Structures are given as structure tokens and as C-alpha cells.
Amino acid sequence: MKPDLRSRVILPIVLPILVLVVILACVGAVAAVLLFNTKLGALALAAVAAAGILFTVSLASSHDELDAPRRTAVVLAAALPLLVGGALAAGVIPGIEDEDRMINVEPLVSIPEDAPLIAAQNAQSFCIYDDSGECVDTDSWEVTPEPDQDLLSYVFDNIDPGIPHNVVVTSLEGSPADPARGEDEFASSSVITGPAIEYYLSEDDVSWEDLPDEWYFYCAVHPNMQGVGTLAGDA
């Protein structure tokens, strides 16, 4: 190879591109291994990979030059988590049930346009948007599920800046005029700090049909924020 070609093309251009390709390939391999594993497996592999990096750095920093056995140990420490994780994710090594495989690459839940919506703009009561777009304080929430809304789901819009809220749905004790929280809990969305919005979708196969005609809803952070929900129409 001519010296000019090496100094003008190979070293400044081709070599950096090759290094970049290798880095991208490693990042892609790590991402694929973590995504196509179970959550517990991904955490375990990440921990092993971190331990391998610490071992490699410690070994390299303690010697001016690595001999062949130590170089082999460094390569194994870097490659072993990827090899084992890849084998687990691909099913070469048994250990992951078919229904759990690729659990980390499940698509994000999209919010249906017709999902029932409840909002919070203060710590006194919930509110519901009227036709003009204003959120009007209310202690009642009428829900008419669409035919394709099998699981219990709703959108919670926290428009109260800097204040945490959530929505919990339970059975109703007492009467609509004097309501109280029941023992049966059907849904509990995450506590979110406004302004923020969350789509709650039941993970326990709870459907709208499991709710009584009248139910109770409240905020776990501000229990005085409460009301009676009504299931309108056929669930």
C-alpha cells in the first residue's frame, strides 16, 4: 500500500468510518438484546455488561500492556453478555416463555379519540370540558363506552400546574347525594403532576361491563375531589 494512500485516505477517512460502523453495530446489538428479552432478563444483562466494563477498565488501567490471556479476558467480558443475551432473545438458549418474548418491544398504547375524559384544574373538584372548551368543575362523570372499548379505559388530563392528581374508580357506597368510596377498586391511574395527560388502560382485564351503573371516583392525593360516575347506555 502506498504511504500517500494510507495517510491521505485510509487513516483520516476510511478508518473513522469503520470505527463508527462498529460502534453503531454494537449499540444496535445491545438495543436488540435488551428489547427482545424479558424485563428481568434485560436488567440482568445490563448489570452483567456494566460489571464487564468495570472489569475491563480495571484490568486495562492496572497494566501498561496486556498479554494474550488478559486480552482474551477483556474480549470475553465485553462480548459474553451480548452473546448470552442474543442467544436468550433468539430462543437458542431456553429460559424465556413464548408469551414473554419481545415484551419490551410492544407498541406504545395509542389514545383513542373517543376515550372518556376527566380533568383536574384545582384541588377541590374534578372538571369536564364543555362544548366551548372550558373545564367546568363537577362531581359527576357520565360515561358512554364505545362498542370497541372493551377494557376499562379513560383519559385523565391534569391541567393543574405543579400539583399531583390521579383518578381512582371504585364501587359506590351510600347514595349519589351522599357518596362514599366502596371496597371494590376497578381502576387507579398513576399520580401525575400537571400539566400532564395520561391514558389509563386496565391491565387486569377489567371491562366497562364489570362496573355497576353507578360508581365512585376520587383523587388519591386529594380525597375531597370525588364524585359519582354513571354508566350511560350499553357498556
Secondary structure as UniProt FT lines:
FT   HELIX           3..5
FT   HELIX           6..14
FT   HELIX           15..35
FT   HELIX           39..61
FT   HELIX           68..90
FT   TURN            98..102
FT   HELIX           103..105
FT   TURN            113..114
FT   STRAND          117..120
FT   STRAND          126..129
FT   TURN            131..132
FT   STRAND          135..138
FT   STRAND          140..143
FT   TURN            147..148
FT   STRAND          153..158
FT   STRAND          164..165
FT   STRAND          168..175
FT   TURN            176..177
FT   STRAND          178..188
FT   STRAND          192..194
FT   STRAND          196..201
FT   HELIX           208..210
FT   STRAND          214..218
FT   TURN            223..224
FT   STRAND          226..231
//
